[in-house]
Amino acid sequence: MAEKQRFPQIPSTVWWGVRSMLQKTPRATVDERMLGVQLGVQEAAAKQYIVELKNVGILDENCHATDLGSKWRLDQSYPEAVEQLIKQNYPEGLVHLVHPSEGDRQKVVAWFEREGLGRGAAGNKAATYVLLGSPAPNESPGKTNSKPAKKRVSAKKETSPDPSSAKVRESNAALSKGKEVHGDRFEGNVMPLNVNVQIHIGADAGVDQINAIFAAMRRYLSEDTDA
């Protein structure tokens, strides 16, 4: 009985995380300790991911990048590398039915279920298959931009009127005479003014002096009303 084919199962965080590590240090030894520290995964899970990376052809037995892994880490040769990975790890029938670049995950899940995998396992295998579909690396952690976009806020600046302007002087003069201003119009005496006048006259003032004071006040008030 022929041995059943194994299919890769690599999370996207590990896929892009290891690629970023190899970009920084091409000859790095990507073992479970390095993987666990750099990506924050448990040791048991890290060991399994190393096995998957070796089986898929990215790492060799010494946990160094293979020739294919070296192509995979470079942007210019990434499309060629993933195409080769697809040919090495998946049957021709699946690739012809649904190429990973099409991104039809549900159809891929159905294909893996027909291979005898459960729903969960089929979904995980399909996710890795679709992960290889992009011919250009577009989810590398080093290329994401987490800065929020700046919002442009436009606001009109309100300016106070110049107190020395002719219009303000005209308005102030109208208000001082009991007139209300509406835009550029002045309408009647709608705001009456009550004036209380207090006169302090000394006890030694004579009648003539008192009469002169009141006569002056009458003239003053009469001139102001006529204005």
ZIDAFEN-V41215 format. One record per backbone hydrogen bond with DSSP energy under -1.0 kcal/mol. NH is the residue of the N-H (numbers start at 1). CO is the residue of the C=O. If there is no record, write none. Layout:
nh: (NH NH)
co: (CO CO)
This chain:
nh: (15 16 17 18 19 20 21 22 23 24 25 28 30 31 35 36 37 38 39 40 46 47 48 49 50 51 52 53 54 55 56 58 59 60 63 66 70 71 72 73 81 82 83 84 85 86 87 88 89 90 95 96 97 98 102 103 105 108 109 110 111 112 113 114 116 117 122 123 124 125 126 127 128 129 130 131 132 133 143 165 169 170 171 172 173 174 175 176 178 179 180 182 185 187 190 191 205 210 211 212 213 214 215 216 217 218 219 220 221 222 223 224 225 226 227)
co: (11 12 13 14 15 16 17 18 19 20 21 25 63 29 31 32 33 34 35 36 42 43 44 45 46 47 48 49 50 51 52 53 53 64 60 58 66 67 68 69 77 78 79 80 81 82 83 84 85 86 91 92 93 94 99 100 103 104 105 106 107 108 109 110 113 112 118 119 120 121 122 123 124 125 126 127 128 130 140 162 165 166 167 168 169 170 171 172 175 174 187 185 182 180 188 178 202 206 207 208 209 210 211 212 213 214 215 216 217 218 219 220 221 222 223)
